[in-house]
Amino acid sequence: MEVIESSLPTVISADLRLNEPRLPNLKSIMAAKKKKIDSISLEELGVDITPRLTVKKVQEPAERKGGVEVASIEELVKKLKEEAKVL
């Protein structure tokens, strides 16, 4: 176990091969089911829970136009040159 103290913001990374997971045995699984899980609120930890982000506006994206069917490659090239002006 290693304890590191750092100021925020901090980046922590680990390698995939950091350790090999161990499979618990049946006795440990049954004991874990009976353990009580303690719950601590953010106020008890002294954490400021005021929102730091405010949503000013939510807007849906503009509707997209449907596609255009063409009968031949020549017609497609013509439309790309004249209408879309991409060629």
Order of alpha helices (4+ residues) and beta strands (2+ residues): alpha-alpha-alpha
